[in-house]
Amino acid sequence: MNISFLQVMIWLLAGIMIIILLTAKFRVHAFFALMIACFVTGLGVNMGVAETITVIKEGFGNIMRSLGFIIVLGTALGVLLGHTGSTKVMAAYILKKVGERNAALALSITGFIVGLPVFCDSGYIVLSGLNKSLIKRTGISAVVMSVSLATGLYAVHCLLPPHPGAAAAAGTIGVDFGKLILYGIIIAIPAMIVGHIWAIYAGRKIQHATADEEEIPEDRKAHPSVLKAFLPVIVPIILIAAASFLQEFSLTNSLIKNLLVLGDPVIALSIGILLAFNAKKNWDRKTVSLLLQESAEKAGGILVIIGAGGAFGAVLAATEIGDHFSVAFTLNSLGLLFPFLLAFVLKTAQGSSTVAIITAASIVQPLLPVLGLNSESGKLLAVLSMGAGSMMISHANDAYFWVITKFSGIEMSAMLKVYSTATVWMGLVTLMMLYVLSFIIL
């Protein structure tokens, strides 16, 4: 394909602008926005209709093959944890350990742990009742408590699989899931901490009273034990991470090779689902059917976006954008900063962290050699860098922003001052931690 760098840039920017305008201004579903961007960019660089369709199908199919099961199983695990009461058991246990005086920190930690398999918006909705109860009991500012919970959930949502953005980026760029989870957790902890600190600093002076709600008594006996509540979250993470680091020994040890099957993300998440079912007694067929149907439907909406993102990436790869950039710019001087800034711009402009990471990964993947990030460690850092960029800035065009506002009743001005600013600090601190990590593993 003989095209100029200027032509590639014009149609790349056109594709990005279409995604931003359609999703942010016209509220078009991200799948259709990405598909339209595929055709506009493909046809704009002289690929032809037939070739563009072929490339789109290949890109869509490749990403589905690598991520389809993981997204569906991860979604199902989150739904089951909420239904069985495991999330509330984990929250109550953490609160007991840190004390009511540190209730805001307890909510941050709860959000972090619950958020490992549960999407941030779902996690916030599930835990909002606990949040309001603690606000009433402790007298701590609702802004402090709500933002602490929100940022704890948000830290892992942007950085770790099975969350769709990180999972899609890992699939696109070719990053080992186990190592991404392990290093992602390490990097997400400082992000959670800075979000909590900013919530206390900026939110303590903002007085806000949530509306009193009639508390619905819960059947505590129906809740699982602490061990049963935590196992569905902890066991899959341990299995996936262990498999990644034992991989090299599997060549010489057949026992380890067989055990590594348990660390496959599909198997590990399936084990997590079985453990989640074990957290509740007396299941009936109708309930199980409804929960699994809800999981599949929720996952379906995510999968089509991820698939369309993979298709857009395939179109960009077909333009040989990496070669064009390597000739025109010395991007190796930017390194980790480029994927971070790209995801940051996309997130701020259109609101969705998932769409921002997926789109950024499509652009960054062919540029990895130019950025000096083509090694195994470099690819890992690139995915985490895009995750950091996708944290900022969460504001009025982000659906999660409105979930927090709706379920906490916090005014818009307080949300922008405390929560939106917290996401900026989270992104910057995560980027700083990535540079520290890069000196260790690169």
GUZAMI-894051 format. One record per residue (C-alpha): x, y, z; residue number from 1. Coordinates in steps of 0.05 Angstrom, whole numbers. Last residue first. Example, Ala and Ser with C-alpha at 12.3 -4.5 7.8 and 13.67 -1.06 7.14 Angstrom:
BEGIN
u->273&v->-21&w->143&i->2 .
u->246&v->-90&w->156&i->1 .
//
This chain:
BEGIN
u->270&v->-59&w->631&i->442 .
u->247&v->-89&w->697&i->441 .
u->275&v->-45&w->751&i->440 .
u->284&v->23&w->716&i->439 .
u->215&v->13&w->685&i->438 .
u->184&v->4&w->753&i->437 .
u->205&v->75&w->774&i->436 .
u->177&v->102&w->709&i->435 .
u->113&v->64&w->721&i->434 .
u->107&v->92&w->791&i->433 .
u->109&v->163&w->762&i->432 .
u->55&v->144&w->712&i->431 .
u->12&v->116&w->769&i->430 .
u->22&v->180&w->809&i->429 .
u->0&v->222&w->749&i->428 .
u->-62&v->181&w->734&i->427 .
u->-84&v->179&w->807&i->426 .
u->-72&v->253&w->816&i->425 .
u->-116&v->268&w->756&i->424 .
u->-169&v->219&w->780&i->423 .
u->-171&v->255&w->847&i->422 .
u->-185&v->321&w->811&i->421 .
u->-248&v->290&w->781&i->420 .
u->-269&v->263&w->849&i->419 .
u->-257&v->324&w->894&i->418 .
u->-269&v->389&w->857&i->417 .
u->-310&v->360&w->800&i->416 .
u->-354&v->319&w->847&i->415 .
u->-362&v->377&w->895&i->414 .
u->-386&v->423&w->839&i->413 .
u->-434&v->370&w->813&i->412 .
u->-469&v->359&w->880&i->411 .
u->-462&v->293&w->916&i->410 .
u->-525&v->250&w->920&i->409 .
u->-484&v->187&w->934&i->408 .
u->-518&v->138&w->886&i->407 .
u->-532&v->189&w->832&i->406 .
u->-465&v->226&w->835&i->405 .
u->-424&v->162&w->837&i->404 .
u->-463&v->132&w->778&i->403 .
u->-457&v->199&w->743&i->402 .
u->-381&v->198&w->745&i->401 .
u->-382&v->125&w->724&i->400 .
u->-418&v->145&w->659&i->399 .
u->-361&v->192&w->641&i->398 .
u->-378&v->255&w->601&i->397 .
u->-386&v->297&w->665&i->396 .
u->-316&v->284&w->691&i->395 .
u->-263&v->229&w->695&i->394 .
u->-198&v->259&w->672&i->393 .
u->-156&v->220&w->676&i->392 .
u->-156&v->147&w->692&i->391 .
u->-146&v->127&w->619&i->390 .
u->-75&v->154&w->621&i->389 .
u->-56&v->105&w->676&i->388 .
u->-86&v->47&w->638&i->387 .
u->-48&v->69&w->576&i->386 .
u->16&v->68&w->617&i->385 .
u->-2&v->-1&w->644&i->384 .
u->-8&v->-28&w->573&i->383 .
u->58&v->4&w->552&i->382 .
u->93&v->-22&w->615&i->381 .
u->74&v->-94&w->597&i->380 .
u->95&v->-83&w->524&i->379 .
u->163&v->-57&w->548&i->378 .
u->173&v->-116&w->594&i->377 .
u->163&v->-166&w->536&i->376 .
u->206&v->-123&w->491&i->375 .
u->177&v->-77&w->437&i->374 .
u->176&v->-15&w->481&i->373 .
u->230&v->28&w->448&i->372 .
u->177&v->76&w->424&i->371 .
u->193&v->61&w->351&i->370 .
u->189&v->-14&w->363&i->369 .
u->121&v->-5&w->399&i->368 .
u->90&v->38&w->344&i->367 .
u->49&v->-18&w->312&i->366 .
u->15&v->-31&w->379&i->365 .
u->7&v->42&w->400&i->364 .
u->-51&v->60&w->354&i->363 .
u->-95&v->0&w->368&i->362 .
u->-76&v->3&w->442&i->361 .
u->-99&v->76&w->445&i->360 .
u->-168&v->57&w->417&i->359 .
u->-177&v->0&w->466&i->358 .
u->-151&v->42&w->525&i->357 .
u->-196&v->102&w->510&i->356 .
u->-257&v->59&w->494&i->355 .
u->-250&v->25&w->562&i->354 .
u->-236&v->89&w->600&i->353 .
u->-300&v->119&w->572&i->352 .
u->-308&v->194&w->574&i->351 .
u->-301&v->218&w->502&i->350 .
u->-250&v->275&w->505&i->349 .
u->-218&v->264&w->573&i->348 .
u->-209&v->189&w->559&i->347 .
u->-181&v->200&w->488&i->346 .
u->-132&v->254&w->511&i->345 .
u->-108&v->212&w->571&i->344 .
u->-102&v->149&w->529&i->343 .
u->-56&v->185&w->480&i->342 .
u->-17&v->219&w->535&i->341 .
u->-2&v->153&w->571&i->340 .
u->14&v->116&w->506&i->339 .
u->65&v->171&w->489&i->338 .
u->95&v->181&w->558&i->337 .
u->120&v->110&w->562&i->336 .
u->173&v->122&w->509&i->335 .
u->175&v->195&w->489&i->334 .
u->247&v->198&w->464&i->333 .
u->234&v->135&w->422&i->332 .
u->183&v->176&w->384&i->331 .
u->235&v->205&w->338&i->330 .
u->186&v->226&w->286&i->329 .
u->172&v->221&w->210&i->328 .
u->208&v->156&w->192&i->327 .
u->187&v->118&w->254&i->326 .
u->117&v->145&w->248&i->325 .
u->108&v->120&w->177&i->324 .
u->136&v->51&w->194&i->323 .
u->89&v->45&w->253&i->322 .
u->28&v->66&w->212&i->321 .
u->35&v->7&w->166&i->320 .
u->-35&v->22&w->139&i->319 .
u->-54&v->-51&w->154&i->318 .
u->-37&v->-40&w->227&i->317 .
u->-88&v->17&w->230&i->316 .
u->-142&v->-28&w->201&i->315 .
u->-125&v->-84&w->249&i->314 .
u->-129&v->-35&w->308&i->313 .
u->-198&v->-12&w->286&i->312 .
u->-220&v->-85&w->283&i->311 .
u->-193&v->-99&w->353&i->310 .
u->-232&v->-39&w->378&i->309 .
u->-294&v->-66&w->344&i->308 .
u->-284&v->-132&w->381&i->307 .
u->-274&v->-96&w->447&i->306 .
u->-338&v->-56&w->437&i->305 .
u->-377&v->-119&w->417&i->304 .
u->-350&v->-155&w->477&i->303 .
u->-373&v->-103&w->528&i->302 .
u->-445&v->-105&w->507&i->301 .
u->-443&v->-181&w->505&i->300 .
u->-414&v->-184&w->575&i->299 .
u->-476&v->-151&w->605&i->298 .
u->-522&v->-199&w->568&i->297 .
u->-481&v->-260&w->587&i->296 .
u->-478&v->-240&w->661&i->295 .
u->-552&v->-224&w->664&i->294 .
u->-568&v->-292&w->633&i->293 .
u->-522&v->-326&w->683&i->292 .
u->-558&v->-292&w->740&i->291 .
u->-627&v->-307&w->713&i->290 .
u->-612&v->-381&w->702&i->289 .
u->-581&v->-389&w->771&i->288 .
u->-642&v->-356&w->803&i->287 .
u->-690&v->-400&w->764&i->286 .
u->-652&v->-464&w->779&i->285 .
u->-653&v->-455&w->854&i->284 .
u->-591&v->-448&w->898&i->283 .
u->-598&v->-472&w->969&i->282 .
u->-531&v->-451&w->998&i->281 .
u->-487&v->-392&w->980&i->280 .
u->-412&v->-382&w->977&i->279 .
u->-403&v->-447&w->938&i->278 .
u->-430&v->-412&w->876&i->277 .
u->-374&v->-361&w->883&i->276 .
u->-323&v->-418&w->889&i->275 .
u->-350&v->-447&w->824&i->274 .
u->-344&v->-378&w->791&i->273 .
u->-272&v->-371&w->816&i->272 .
u->-255&v->-439&w->787&i->271 .
u->-282&v->-415&w->720&i->270 .
u->-239&v->-353&w->727&i->269 .
u->-177&v->-396&w->736&i->268 .
u->-196&v->-441&w->678&i->267 .
u->-206&v->-383&w->629&i->266 .
u->-146&v->-345&w->655&i->265 .
u->-100&v->-406&w->645&i->264 .
u->-69&v->-417&w->713&i->263 .
u->-102&v->-484&w->725&i->262 .
u->-69&v->-509&w->660&i->261 .
u->-3&v->-492&w->692&i->260 .
u->-11&v->-553&w->737&i->259 .
u->1&v->-599&w->678&i->258 .
u->66&v->-564&w->659&i->257 .
u->87&v->-562&w->732&i->256 .
u->81&v->-638&w->734&i->255 .
u->118&v->-645&w->667&i->254 .
u->180&v->-609&w->693&i->253 .
u->234&v->-586&w->644&i->252 .
u->195&v->-541&w->597&i->251 .
u->145&v->-523&w->651&i->250 .
u->200&v->-487&w->690&i->249 .
u->196&v->-426&w->644&i->248 .
u->121&v->-419&w->655&i->247 .
u->125&v->-418&w->731&i->246 .
u->121&v->-342&w->734&i->245 .
u->60&v->-336&w->690&i->244 .
u->25&v->-395&w->721&i->243 .
u->33&v->-366&w->791&i->242 .
u->0&v->-301&w->770&i->241 .
u->-60&v->-336&w->739&i->240 .
u->-70&v->-384&w->797&i->239 .
u->-61&v->-330&w->851&i->238 .
u->-110&v->-283&w->817&i->237 .
u->-161&v->-339&w->807&i->236 .
u->-156&v->-358&w->882&i->235 .
u->-162&v->-288&w->911&i->234 .
u->-229&v->-265&w->884&i->233 .
u->-270&v->-329&w->890&i->232 .
u->-236&v->-343&w->957&i->231 .
u->-254&v->-278&w->992&i->230 .
u->-328&v->-290&w->1006&i->229 .
u->-318&v->-364&w->1025&i->228 .
u->-264&v->-345&w->1075&i->227 .
u->-306&v->-289&w->1105&i->226 .
u->-365&v->-335&w->1114&i->225 .
u->-423&v->-330&w->1066&i->224 .
u->-485&v->-286&w->1077&i->223 .
u->-553&v->-320&w->1088&i->222 .
u->-544&v->-318&w->1163&i->221 .
u->-539&v->-243&w->1159&i->220 .
u->-610&v->-237&w->1133&i->219 .
u->-612&v->-164&w->1117&i->218 .
u->-658&v->-111&w->1146&i->217 .
u->-677&v->-57&w->1096&i->216 .
u->-655&v->11&w->1120&i->215 .
u->-703&v->66&w->1104&i->214 .
u->-664&v->120&w->1071&i->213 .
u->-641&v->185&w->1100&i->212 .
u->-619&v->233&w->1046&i->211 .
u->-544&v->243&w->1044&i->210 .
u->-517&v->302&w->1082&i->209 .
u->-461&v->341&w->1052&i->208 .
u->-409&v->385&w->1085&i->207 .
u->-350&v->400&w->1042&i->206 .
u->-290&v->416&w->1086&i->205 .
u->-268&v->343&w->1091&i->204 .
u->-272&v->331&w->1016&i->203 .
u->-207&v->362&w->990&i->202 .
u->-158&v->331&w->1039&i->201 .
u->-196&v->267&w->1055&i->200 .
u->-213&v->252&w->983&i->199 .
u->-142&v->271&w->962&i->198 .
u->-113&v->220&w->1010&i->197 .
u->-161&v->165&w->986&i->196 .
u->-145&v->178&w->912&i->195 .
u->-70&v->179&w->930&i->194 .
u->-77&v->112&w->965&i->193 .
u->-116&v->79&w->908&i->192 .
u->-65&v->102&w->857&i->191 .
u->-8&v->78&w->902&i->190 .
u->-42&v->9&w->904&i->189 .
u->-55&v->6&w->829&i->188 .
u->19&v->0&w->811&i->187 .
u->30&v->-63&w->852&i->186 .
u->-38&v->-91&w->830&i->185 .
u->-19&v->-79&w->757&i->184 .
u->48&v->-112&w->766&i->183 .
u->14&v->-177&w->788&i->182 .
u->-45&v->-173&w->741&i->181 .
u->-2&v->-155&w->680&i->180 .
u->46&v->-211&w->698&i->179 .
u->-10&v->-262&w->699&i->178 .
u->-43&v->-235&w->636&i->177 .
u->19&v->-241&w->593&i->176 .
u->21&v->-182&w->544&i->175 .
u->10&v->-187&w->469&i->174 .
u->-6&v->-117&w->446&i->173 .
u->-78&v->-129&w->425&i->172 .
u->-94&v->-181&w->478&i->171 .
u->-64&v->-139&w->534&i->170 .
u->-100&v->-78&w->508&i->169 .
u->-166&v->-116&w->507&i->168 .
u->-156&v->-142&w->578&i->167 .
u->-137&v->-73&w->604&i->166 .
u->-198&v->-41&w->573&i->165 .
u->-246&v->-98&w->589&i->164 .
u->-233&v->-108&w->663&i->163 .
u->-211&v->-181&w->669&i->162 .
u->-157&v->-155&w->672&i->161 .
u->-124&v->-98&w->709&i->160 .
u->-105&v->-25&w->702&i->159 .
u->-166&v->20&w->692&i->158 .
u->-214&v->-19&w->736&i->157 .
u->-161&v->-30&w->790&i->156 .
u->-155&v->43&w->808&i->155 .
u->-229&v->58&w->795&i->154 .
u->-256&v->14&w->851&i->153 .
u->-211&v->47&w->903&i->152 .
u->-226&v->115&w->872&i->151 .
u->-301&v->107&w->881&i->150 .
u->-298&v->82&w->953&i->149 .
u->-253&v->139&w->975&i->148 .
u->-297&v->187&w->934&i->147 .
u->-359&v->165&w->970&i->146 .
u->-329&v->167&w->1040&i->145 .
u->-296&v->235&w->1033&i->144 .
u->-357&v->266&w->999&i->143 .
u->-404&v->236&w->1050&i->142 .
u->-365&v->272&w->1105&i->141 .
u->-351&v->227&w->1165&i->140 .
u->-408&v->223&w->1216&i->139 .
u->-388&v->152&w->1234&i->138 .
u->-455&v->115&w->1236&i->137 .
u->-492&v->155&w->1183&i->136 .
u->-433&v->155&w->1135&i->135 .
u->-424&v->81&w->1148&i->134 .
u->-496&v->65&w->1129&i->133 .
u->-490&v->108&w->1066&i->132 .
u->-428&v->70&w->1043&i->131 .
u->-458&v->2&w->1059&i->130 .
u->-517&v->19&w->1015&i->129 .
u->-471&v->44&w->960&i->128 .
u->-432&v->-21&w->959&i->127 .
u->-471&v->-57&w->903&i->126 .
u->-478&v->8&w->862&i->125 .
u->-404&v->23&w->869&i->124 .
u->-384&v->-47&w->849&i->123 .
u->-429&v->-45&w->787&i->122 .
u->-398&v->21&w->765&i->121 .
u->-327&v->-3&w->779&i->120 .
u->-332&v->-70&w->744&i->119 .
u->-325&v->-129&w->791&i->118 .
u->-266&v->-179&w->788&i->117 .
u->-211&v->-137&w->822&i->116 .
u->-261&v->-83&w->842&i->115 .
u->-282&v->-119&w->905&i->114 .
u->-210&v->-116&w->929&i->113 .
u->-197&v->-42&w->911&i->112 .
u->-267&v->-19&w->931&i->111 .
u->-259&v->-53&w->999&i->110 .
u->-191&v->-21&w->1008&i->109 .
u->-219&v->48&w->993&i->108 .
u->-280&v->35&w->1036&i->107 .
u->-237&v->14&w->1095&i->106 .
u->-195&v->77&w->1085&i->105 .
u->-259&v->118&w->1091&i->104 .
u->-279&v->79&w->1154&i->103 .
u->-214&v->94&w->1189&i->102 .
u->-247&v->115&w->1254&i->101 .
u->-293&v->56&w->1244&i->100 .
u->-236&v->7&w->1253&i->99 .
u->-183&v->-21&w->1205&i->98 .
u->-198&v->-95&w->1217&i->97 .
u->-273&v->-91&w->1227&i->96 .
u->-280&v->-47&w->1165&i->95 .
u->-241&v->-99&w->1124&i->94 .
u->-288&v->-155&w->1148&i->93 .
u->-351&v->-114&w->1135&i->92 .
u->-327&v->-98&w->1064&i->91 .
u->-310&v->-170&w->1049&i->90 .
u->-378&v->-193&w->1075&i->89 .
u->-412&v->-139&w->1033&i->88 .
u->-378&v->-162&w->969&i->87 .
u->-394&v->-235&w->985&i->86 .
u->-469&v->-220&w->989&i->85 .
u->-486&v->-279&w->944&i->84 .
u->-516&v->-234&w->890&i->83 .
u->-457&v->-186&w->887&i->82 .
u->-405&v->-240&w->882&i->81 .
u->-447&v->-276&w->830&i->80 .
u->-450&v->-215&w->784&i->79 .
u->-375&v->-203&w->789&i->78 .
u->-359&v->-276&w->773&i->77 .
u->-406&v->-274&w->713&i->76 .
u->-371&v->-212&w->685&i->75 .
u->-303&v->-245&w->692&i->74 .
u->-329&v->-307&w->657&i->73 .
u->-357&v->-268&w->599&i->72 .
u->-295&v->-224&w->592&i->71 .
u->-247&v->-282&w->596&i->70 .
u->-285&v->-326&w->547&i->69 .
u->-285&v->-273&w->493&i->68 .
u->-213&v->-248&w->503&i->67 .
u->-165&v->-285&w->457&i->66 .
u->-213&v->-311&w->404&i->65 .
u->-255&v->-247&w->406&i->64 .
u->-193&v->-205&w->393&i->63 .
u->-174&v->-246&w->333&i->62 .
u->-244&v->-247&w->305&i->61 .
u->-253&v->-172&w->306&i->60 .
u->-185&v->-159&w->274&i->59 .
u->-197&v->-211&w->220&i->58 .
u->-267&v->-186&w->205&i->57 .
u->-243&v->-114&w->201&i->56 .
u->-185&v->-133&w->155&i->55 .
u->-233&v->-169&w->107&i->54 .
u->-282&v->-111&w->108&i->53 .
u->-226&v->-61&w->92&i->52 .
u->-201&v->-106&w->35&i->51 .
u->-270&v->-110&w->3&i->50 .
u->-284&v->-35&w->10&i->49 .
u->-217&v->-10&w->-16&i->48 .
u->-153&v->2&w->24&i->47 .
u->-141&v->71&w->-5&i->46 .
u->-119&v->105&w->60&i->45 .
u->-186&v->141&w->67&i->44 .
u->-224&v->77&w->55&i->43 .
u->-191&v->44&w->115&i->42 .
u->-197&v->106&w->160&i->41 .
u->-270&v->119&w->144&i->40 .
u->-288&v->45&w->146&i->39 .
u->-255&v->32&w->213&i->38 .
u->-282&v->97&w->243&i->37 .
u->-352&v->74&w->225&i->36 .
u->-338&v->9&w->261&i->35 .
u->-311&v->46&w->322&i->34 .
u->-372&v->91&w->327&i->33 .
u->-419&v->32&w->317&i->32 .
u->-387&v->-7&w->374&i->31 .
u->-381&v->55&w->419&i->30 .
u->-457&v->65&w->421&i->29 .
u->-476&v->133&w->393&i->28 .
u->-484&v->186&w->447&i->27 .
u->-484&v->243&w->397&i->26 .
u->-433&v->287&w->432&i->25 .
u->-387&v->239&w->469&i->24 .
u->-393&v->173&w->430&i->23 .
u->-403&v->200&w->360&i->22 .
u->-356&v->259&w->368&i->21 .
u->-300&v->221&w->401&i->20 .
u->-301&v->161&w->354&i->19 .
u->-308&v->206&w->293&i->18 .
u->-249&v->248&w->317&i->17 .
u->-206&v->186&w->324&i->16 .
u->-222&v->163&w->253&i->15 .
u->-209&v->232&w->224&i->14 .
u->-143&v->235&w->262&i->13 .
u->-122&v->169&w->231&i->12 .
u->-147&v->193&w->164&i->11 .
u->-105&v->256&w->164&i->10 .
u->-44&v->221&w->194&i->9 .
u->-44&v->165&w->141&i->8 .
u->-50&v->216&w->85&i->7 .
u->6&v->258&w->113&i->6 .
u->51&v->197&w->119&i->5 .
u->42&v->182&w->45&i->4 .
u->9&v->121&w->15&i->3 .
u->36&v->62&w->-25&i->2 .
u->0&v->0&w->0&i->1 .
//
